[in-house]
Amino acid sequence: MNMHVSRTARATPDRQSERGGTRLKFMIVLAILAAVAYAGYQFIPVAYKTYQFKDSMQLTVDKAAAMGQGADWVEKELKATAPQYDVPPNAEIKALMRDGRMEARVHFTQPIPLVVYTYMYEFDNTVKSSQLFSPKSNP
């Protein structure tokens, strides 16, 4: 009484049709990973340069406040350093003295091409000089 049943004989025909499905799933996952990598490749440098530009803006207004420079000087400095951070030439750059502190605002929109969509990255940052550099008022 040998009741040995071979499982491989029955499993082989069913597995034959699954092989294409595995390849398709792999290709879909690979395409998604490639799209995410491409989007990161496009977005990360823009985000990093704007982060650096924010730091440069803060340093510029602090320097202006410490040296007693006016708003025109701040605008000129920000416009001069903008190209190294890939800030578009049509960026809105404004500076003013408010409440004894130098303040600067930069606003621009930059298109970032993604796989099937162009993302409009909006940069709108306002910085104020440190209170350390503001004039002290006597009570």
C-alpha positions in Angstrom: 0.0 0.0 0.0 2.1 2.8 -1.2 0.1 6.0 -1.0 2.8 8.4 -2.0 1.3 11.4 -3.8 3.7 13.6 -5.7 3.0 17.2 -5.1 5.4 18.5 -7.7 3.4 17.0 -10.6 0.4 19.0 -9.6 2.2 22.2 -8.6 4.2 22.6 -11.8 1.3 23.5 -14.2 0.0 26.1 -11.8 3.4 27.7 -11.3 4.0 27.9 -15.0 1.4 30.8 -15.3 2.8 32.6 -12.3 6.2 33.3 -13.7 5.1 36.2 -16.0 3.2 37.8 -13.1 6.4 37.9 -11.0 8.3 39.6 -13.8 5.5 42.1 -14.3 5.4 42.9 -10.6 9.2 43.3 -10.5 9.1 45.6 -13.5 6.3 47.8 -11.9 8.3 48.0 -8.6 11.5 48.8 -10.6 9.6 51.6 -12.6 8.3 53.1 -9.4 11.7 53.1 -7.7 13.2 54.7 -10.8 10.5 57.4 -10.8 11.1 58.1 -7.1 14.9 58.2 -7.7 14.5 60.6 -10.6 12.1 62.9 -8.6 14.7 63.0 -5.7 17.5 63.7 -8.2 15.5 66.7 -9.5 14.1 68.0 -6.1 16.9 67.5 -3.6 19.5 69.9 -5.2 16.8 72.7 -5.4 15.8 72.2 -1.8 19.4 72.1 -0.6 20.4 75.3 -2.5 17.4 77.1 -1.1 18.3 76.0 2.4 21.8 77.4 1.9 20.3 80.6 0.5 18.1 81.0 3.6 21.3 80.8 5.7 23.0 83.4 3.4 20.0 85.7 3.8 20.3 85.6 7.6 24.0 86.2 7.5 23.5 89.2 5.1 20.9 90.9 7.3 23.0 90.3 10.4 26.0 91.8 8.7 24.1 94.8 7.5 22.7 95.4 11.0 26.1 95.1 12.6 27.8 97.4 10.0 25.0 99.9 10.0 24.2 99.3 6.3 20.9 100.2 4.7 18.2 98.2 3.0 19.6 99.0 -0.5 22.9 97.4 0.5 21.1 94.2 1.6 19.1 94.0 -1.6 22.3 94.5 -3.7 24.1 91.8 -1.7 21.3 89.3 -2.0 21.0 89.9 -5.7 24.7 89.4 -6.1 24.7 86.1 -4.3 21.5 84.8 -5.8 22.9 83.2 -8.9 25.3 80.9 -6.9 22.2 79.4 -5.3 20.3 79.1 -8.6 17.8 81.8 -7.6 16.0 82.9 -10.7 16.8 86.4 -11.9 13.1 87.4 -11.6 13.0 86.7 -7.9 11.4 89.4 -5.7 14.0 90.6 -3.3 13.0 93.3 -0.8 14.7 94.6 2.3 13.7 97.2 4.9 14.4 98.4 8.4 11.5 97.7 10.8 11.5 98.2 14.6 15.2 98.7 14.6 16.0 95.4 12.9 17.0 94.8 9.3 14.5 92.6 7.5 14.7 90.9 4.1 12.2 88.9 2.0 12.8 86.8 -1.1 10.1 85.2 -3.1 10.3 83.1 -6.3 8.8 80.1 -7.9 11.0 77.5 -9.6 9.7 74.7 -11.8 11.1 71.2 -11.0 10.4 68.7 -13.8 9.3 65.3 -12.4 8.4 62.2 -14.3 5.0 63.2 -15.6 4.5 66.4 -13.7 6.2 69.7 -13.3 6.2 70.7 -9.6 6.3 74.5 -9.0 8.6 74.9 -6.0 7.7 78.1 -4.2 10.3 79.9 -2.1 9.0 82.6 0.2 11.4 83.4 3.1 11.7 86.4 5.4 14.6 86.9 7.8 15.2 89.5 10.5 18.6 90.5 11.9 19.4 89.2 15.3 18.3 91.3 18.3 22.0 91.4 19.3 22.6 93.9 16.5 19.5 96.1 17.1 20.1 99.4 18.9 19.3 99.4 22.6 16.7 101.9 23.8 17.0 103.4 27.2 13.8 103.4 29.3 
